[in-house]
Amino acid sequence: MDDSDLVGEPVDYVTERVADRGDHALDDVRAAIDPFVEDGRVTREGIDATVSDTAKIISTAESRVEYAEGAAETMRETLADAPTVPTVETRRVSFEERLDAVCDRLDTVQATLASVVEQSDSPPLFELGVDLRSASTHAQGIVQTADDLQNDIEQFESWLTDPDRRTRELGEDVGLVVDSVEELEAATEETPEPATLADVHLQTDVFELLVADVRAELDDLAAFEPTGDLDSLREEVDALDDRLAALRARLDDASPYRERFDDVLGSLAESLADREPPVEWGAIQETLSDHREQVRATRTDI
């Protein structure tokens, strides 16, 4: 709809006419055309300035995506000298998928801007305002996403080329698991109520998978040259396996709690059954949290 006859008119008049023409709510129209208003009127200068401002934001998004693409290209070159192991390949695929996604988002906002420019001489004011606001908001999101992606890729490239970093970061993961297992051991030292045991059971299931994931990553790191100091980490992981086995045995000795929580315990076990390293831990953590909340709701000691 061509609203060019309304350009130059007072904003209240324009708001009412656009609302009537398009069957839009007055508040929605006012919000959409607000960037076009100067001195109480919808102006051509206001429209052109808003288009220009949006184009600048999209230009920034284009630059940031280009930086991310450059980081990805450098990563691919570095990967040529890296072993093709699951730990590496999973991360590479994730980065490529994230890059494709942000490029698709950029294509969308570029197309929106192109459409707006085509219509700006005979503007449908409401749609123009909505499209420009949407393009601006999405472009700002693209900037942040591309920045995060570039940083993550650069960190991965550093990880690929630095054996000390690889072992240090994996060692930090192992240390977090050790701390968590100690908490589970402490929770079962006395005579905890069934809900507490069920909660420990759920976490033990996940930590067993996590330790398997760490062990698989250790095997992958051994394929690098140089490997870094992996022997001490292997000893720590072996010790974790022993502690988790002892914790599992302690839970088996207190098995009556299982009947009460059979559904939630079985549900988590089923969701973990087909998971193999390398594991997507974000999804696992969310699943664990959901199951723990079901058990938590029955506890009387919190």
Protein Blocks (a to p, Z undefined) as FASTA:
>chain_A
ZZklmgopafklmmmmmmmmnopafklmmmmmmmmpgghiacfklmmmmmmmmmmmmmmm
mmmmmmmmmmmmmmmmmmmmpccdfklmmmmmmmmmmmmmmmmmmmmmmmmmmmmmmmmm
mccfklmmmmmmmmmmmmmmmmmmmmmmmmmmmmmmmmmmmmklmmmmmmmmmmmmmmmm
mmmmmmmmmmcdfklmmmmmmmmmmmmmmmmmmmmmmmmmmmpccebjaklmmmmmmmmm
mmmmmmmmmmmmmmmmmmmmmmmmmmmmmmmmmpccdddfklmmmmmmmmmmmmmmmpck
ZZ
